[in-house]
Amino acid sequence: MCENPQKLGWKMCENPQKLGWKMCNDMYKRKIENQLQAWLDDSSHKPIVVKGIRQCGKTSSVVDFANKHFKNVVYLDFREHPDYKKFFTPNLEVDSIVMRITASMPSAEIIPGW
C-alpha cells in the first residue's frame, strides 16, 4: 500500500486501507471519466494527454470512454507495435498523421472534427 496515496492521485480516499483498493480505484475512475467528459464537452478541445502511475487504469478508462462516445476508435499500442512511431514522422501535423494511419490501416475510419 502506498504511504502517500494523495501523491499518486488517490486523494478522494481518506483511508484507503479502510475502504479497500478497489473502492479507491472506482472513485479515481469516476474522476477521470468526469475529466474526459469535460474535455469532450469543450468545443475547442485539443488532443488530450493522460498521465499517471503504471497500472492505474489510464488505458482502460480512455478506451472505455472512447467506445461509449465515438463510433470508431483507433487504439495504437506502442509497446506492442513500436513501428507505429512511423505515423508521427517526419512531422506532427494532424492531417499528415491521419493520412499515414489510414494508409497503413485501411479499416481505420478517422473522421475529422471528432
KOLVOMI-632849 format. One line per 5 residues: number of its first residue (from 1); their letters; for each residue z, x, y of C-alpha. Coordinates in pm, 1 decimal, decimal comma, padded with zeros to 6 digits. Example, Ala and Ser with C-alpha at 12.3 -4.5 7.8 and 13.67 -1.06 7.14 Angstrom:
BEGIN
1	as	00780,0 01230,0 -00450,0 ~ 00714,0 01367,0 -00106,0
***
This chain:
BEGIN
1	mcenp	00000,0 00000,0 00000,0 ~ -00085,2 00124,2 00344,6 ~ 00211,0 00233,3 00554,6 ~ 00046,8 00102,7 00870,8 ~ -00177,0 -00196,4 00792,3
6	qklgw	-00236,7 -00257,7 01163,6 ~ -00413,5 00077,2 01189,2 ~ -00659,2 -00041,5 00924,6 ~ -00724,5 -00381,0 01083,2 ~ -00479,3 -00592,5 00882,6
11	kmcen	-00295,0 -00695,1 01198,4 ~ -00280,7 -01065,5 01107,3 ~ -00033,8 -00987,9 00828,3 ~ 00321,0 -00937,9 00943,6 ~ 00438,8 -00834,3 00598,1
16	pqklg	00153,9 -00753,1 00356,1 ~ 00393,3 -00684,3 00068,1 ~ 00540,0 -01035,4 00100,1 ~ 00205,9 -01213,6 00147,6 ~ 00014,1 -01015,1 -00108,9
21	wkmcn	-00300,2 -00811,3 -00059,5 ~ -00539,5 -01098,1 -00142,4 ~ -00394,5 -01324,1 00123,4 ~ -00421,4 -01045,2 00382,3 ~ -00780,5 -00982,5 00276,8
26	dmykr	-00859,4 -01355,4 00311,3 ~ -00716,1 -01355,2 00664,3 ~ -00922,6 -01049,3 00751,5 ~ -01235,1 -01217,7 00609,4 ~ -01182,5 -01516,8 00836,9
31	kienq	-01151,4 -01278,6 01131,4 ~ -01481,0 -01103,6 01053,7 ~ -01651,8 -01439,5 00994,7 ~ -01536,1 -01557,5 01338,8 ~ -01668,4 -01238,8 01497,7
36	lqawl	-02002,3 -01270,5 01318,1 ~ -02028,5 -01634,4 01428,8 ~ -01957,2 -01536,6 01790,8 ~ -02229,0 -01270,1 01763,3 ~ -02476,6 -01525,1 01625,9
41	ddssh	-02390,2 -01783,0 01893,2 ~ -02462,5 -01532,7 02171,4 ~ -02826,3 -01599,6 02262,8 ~ -02869,2 -01241,3 02382,5 ~ -02715,0 -01078,7 02075,6
46	kpivv	-02831,5 -00735,2 01972,3 ~ -02807,6 -00564,1 01633,6 ~ -02451,5 -00551,6 01511,3 ~ -02262,0 -00258,5 01361,5 ~ -01976,3 -00341,6 01126,6
51	kgirq	-01729,7 -00058,7 01073,3 ~ -01418,5 -00036,6 00862,0 ~ -01240,2 00140,7 00582,7 ~ -01403,6 00167,8 00241,9 ~ -01388,1 -00128,6 00006,3
56	cgkts	-01250,5 -00378,2 00260,2 ~ -01528,6 -00635,7 00221,0 ~ -01768,7 -00544,2 00503,8 ~ -02086,7 -00573,7 00298,3 ~ -01987,4 -00887,6 00111,1
61	svvdf	-01875,3 -01056,5 00434,9 ~ -02201,0 -00978,1 00614,4 ~ -02420,3 -01071,9 00315,8 ~ -02230,2 -01399,9 00264,5 ~ -02262,3 -01480,6 00634,6
66	ankhf	-02633,3 -01393,9 00637,5 ~ -02703,0 -01608,4 00331,7 ~ -02524,1 -01904,6 00493,8 ~ -02706,7 -01877,4 00825,7 ~ -03052,9 -01737,8 00755,1
71	knvvy	-03336,8 -01848,7 00532,2 ~ -03429,1 -01488,9 00442,5 ~ -03206,7 -01184,2 00418,3 ~ -03324,3 -00825,4 00373,8 ~ -03045,2 -00603,2 00242,3
76	ldfre	-03103,6 -00227,4 00244,7 ~ -02862,5 -00026,4 00030,6 ~ -02897,5 00333,4 00146,3 ~ -02660,9 00460,3 -00120,8 ~ -02877,0 00320,2 -00397,3
81	hpdyk	-03207,0 00393,0 -00219,9 ~ -03176,2 00697,0 00007,9 ~ -03553,1 00682,9 00060,4 ~ -03502,3 00373,0 00280,8 ~ -03430,3 00611,2 00567,5
86	kfftp	-03809,9 00634,9 00598,7 ~ -03805,7 00292,2 00765,0 ~ -03630,8 00445,7 01065,5 ~ -03856,9 00745,9 01120,2 ~ -04044,8 00857,7 01324,3
91	nlevd	-03887,1 00616,0 01577,9 ~ -03630,0 00341,2 01614,1 ~ -03849,4 00077,7 01777,6 ~ -03773,8 -00259,8 01618,6 ~ -04139,1 -00357,6 01575,3
96	sivmr	-04211,3 -00026,4 01400,3 ~ -03911,4 -00063,7 01169,1 ~ -04013,8 -00419,5 01077,8 ~ -04370,4 -00305,9 01012,0 ~ -04255,6 -00023,5 00781,1
101	itasm	-04016,6 -00252,4 00589,2 ~ -04275,3 -00526,2 00539,5 ~ -04538,0 -00270,6 00434,5 ~ -04302,6 -00136,2 00166,7 ~ -04159,3 -00473,1 00062,8
106	psaei	-04434,1 -00736,0 00081,6 ~ -04196,2 -01009,8 -00033,8 ~ -03965,5 -00945,0 00265,9 ~ -04025,7 -01206,4 00533,7 ~ -03893,1 -01088,5 00868,2
111	ipgw	-03907,8 -01347,2 01145,5 ~ -03878,5 -01204,0 01498,9 ~ -03602,6 -01351,2 01709,9 ~ -03360,3 -01417,5 01426,6
***
